[in-house]
Amino acid sequence: MPSNDALAIKLERVSKRYFLNPNRPWRLGELVTDPRALFRQLFPREPFWALQDIDLEVPRGQVLGVIGRNGSGKSTLVRVLVGISPPTKGRVTVHGRYAALLELAAAFHPQATGRENAHLNALFMGLSKEETRRLMPEIIEFSGLGEFIDQPVRTYSSGMYLRLGFAVAIHVRPEILVIDEVLAVGDADFQQKCLEHFTRLKSEGTTIVIVTHAVNSLVDYADRVIRMDAGRIVRDGDPEEIVTEYIASQLSLSPAARAAFERTLRAHGLIPMQ
């Protein structure tokens, strides 16, 4: 077990509860026997545990992939990790300055230009005014937005948001970089550019947490992968082993996905799955 000094992230027995408000049918008999039932039916609150008893340690400099089906708790995990949503139970410890790419549009003011938003986000992430001024040319060049950098971000596509957000995040030199699915909205060339940059960040000792449905990329870039299901970590270990197991499980659940996968194999001259 790594010492606390060697850890970038530590979660201890972390759970996160939300309350759901389903449309419940009226139960007239219950209203007669229990007056409090009126309040419960007008304002129903059913607990939902998005995370349950998560224990997780991420050493400094490790690239951790997080996979799982929709609703498995992946996004809740990173929101708790970066402090957007505090845990209901347990303890989260993060050592080092972090940058997070979670909900890109939420991080930008729609009426401000890309340049203005980049400047503000760099300051929010901990850079000084002088550091921000010095790095702005590099941020703008990496984003590849060209003349659009001086247009209001309300005119941006999701891919342009990604370009700007990622360019800022990597230039603030974070010790921890947390990314949740946003790479999926970029074009293939920029996605590849981002993934290649992860290699550089890793060589510099940056800890990276990537939540993604593009699980194949984790085999090449992650040191370790955790698989989540129903708010729990159900697998933790070698990227190739866990990704292969996950893909196989998803194909077994979906005949249509299996058929599409076999068509891809045939198209590339490979032997289809039996």
Residue pairs with C-beta under 8 A, 6 or more apart in sequence:
1 57
2 57
2 59
4 10
4 93
4 95
6 59
6 60
7 57
7 58
7 59
7 60
7 93
7 95
8 58
8 59
8 60
8 61
8 62
8 94
8 95
8 96
8 175
8 176
8 207
9 56
9 57
9 58
9 81
9 92
9 93
9 94
9 95
9 176
9 207
9 209
10 56
10 57
10 58
10 91
10 92
10 93
11 54
11 55
11 56
11 57
11 80
11 81
11 90
11 91
11 92
11 93
12 55
12 90
12 91
12 92
12 93
13 53
13 54
13 55
13 89
13 90
13 91
14 51
14 53
14 54
14 55
14 56
14 80
14 87
14 89
14 90
14 91
14 92
15 49
15 51
15 52
15 53
15 54
15 87
15 88
15 89
15 90
15 231
16 49
16 50
16 51
16 76
16 80
16 85
16 87
16 88
16 231
17 47
17 48
17 49
17 50
17 88
18 47
18 48
18 50
19 45
19 46
19 47
19 48
20 45
20 46
20 47
20 48
21 43
21 44
21 45
21 46
22 44
22 46
24 41
24 44
26 41
27 37
27 41
30 37
30 41
31 37
31 38
31 41
49 231
50 73
50 76
50 231
51 73
51 76
51 77
51 80
51 87
51 231
51 232
52 230
52 231
52 232
53 90
53 232
54 77
54 90
54 231
54 232
54 233
55 233
56 226
56 233
58 64
58 207
58 209
59 207
60 95
60 96
60 175
60 205
60 207
61 202
61 205
61 206
61 207
62 207
62 208
62 223
62 224
63 198
63 202
63 207
63 208
63 210
63 221
63 222
63 223
63 224
64 207
64 208
64 209
64 210
64 222
64 223
64 224
64 225
64 226
65 210
65 211
65 212
65 215
65 218
65 221
65 222
65 224
65 225
65 226
65 239
65 243
66 74
66 77
66 78
66 209
66 210
66 211
66 212
66 225
66 226
66 228
67 74
67 211
67 212
67 213
67 215
67 218
67 225
67 226
67 227
67 228
67 242
67 243
67 246
68 74
68 227
68 228
68 229
68 246
69 229
69 250
72 228
72 229
72 230
72 231
73 228
73 229
73 230
73 231
73 232
74 180
74 211
74 228
75 102
75 180
75 181
75 211
76 85
76 231
77 211
77 228
78 100
78 102
78 178
78 180
78 209
78 211
79 85
79 102
80 86
80 87
80 92
81 92
81 94
81 178
81 209
82 94
82 98
82 100
82 102
82 178
83 92
83 94
84 100
84 102
94 176
95 175
96 174
96 175
96 176
96 207
97 125
97 126
97 172
97 174
97 175
97 176
98 174
98 175
98 176
98 177
98 178
99 125
99 168
99 169
99 170
99 172
99 174
99 176
99 177
99 178
100 169
100 177
100 178
100 179
100 180
101 162
101 165
101 166
101 169
101 177
101 178
101 179
101 180
101 182
102 178
102 179
102 180
102 182
104 158
104 161
104 162
104 164
104 165
104 182
104 185
105 158
105 161
107 117
107 121
107 165
108 117
108 121
108 153
108 161
108 164
108 165
109 116
109 117
109 120
109 153
110 152
110 153
110 154
111 152
111 154
112 120
112 152
112 153
113 149
113 150
113 151
113 152
113 153
114 143
114 145
114 148
114 149
114 150
114 151
114 153
114 156
114 160
114 164
115 136
115 140
115 149
115 150
117 153
117 164
118 136
118 139
118 140
118 143
118 149
118 164
118 167
118 168
119 132
119 136
121 165
121 168
122 131
122 132
122 135
122 136
122 139
122 168
122 171
122 172
123 129
123 132
125 168
125 169
125 172
125 174
126 172
127 135
127 172
135 171
138 171
139 167
139 168
139 171
140 149
140 167
142 166
142 167
142 170
142 171
143 149
143 163
143 164
143 166
143 167
144 163
144 190
145 160
145 163
145 164
148 155
148 156
148 160
149 164
153 160
153 161
153 164
156 164
158 185
159 185
159 186
159 187
159 190
161 185
162 182
162 183
162 185
162 186
162 190
163 186
163 190
165 182
166 182
166 186
166 190
166 194
169 177
170 177
170 197
170 201
174 206
175 205
175 206
175 207
176 206
176 207
176 208
176 209
177 201
177 206
177 207
177 208
177 209
178 208
178 209
179 208
179 209
179 210
179 211
179 212
180 211
181 211
181 212
181 213
183 191
183 194
183 195
183 210
183 212
183 214
184 212
184 213
184 214
186 194
195 217
195 220
195 221
198 208
198 210
198 221
199 221
201 208
202 208
210 218
210 221
210 222
212 218
215 243
215 246
215 247
216 243
218 225
218 239
218 243
219 239
219 240
219 243
222 239
223 239
224 236
224 237
224 238
224 239
225 235
225 236
225 237
225 238
225 239
225 242
225 243
226 233
226 235
226 236
226 242
227 233
227 234
227 235
227 236
227 242
227 245
227 246
228 234
235 242
235 245
235 246
236 242
250 257
251 257
251 258
251 261
251 273
252 258
258 273
261 273
262 272
262 273
265 271
265 272
265 273
266 272
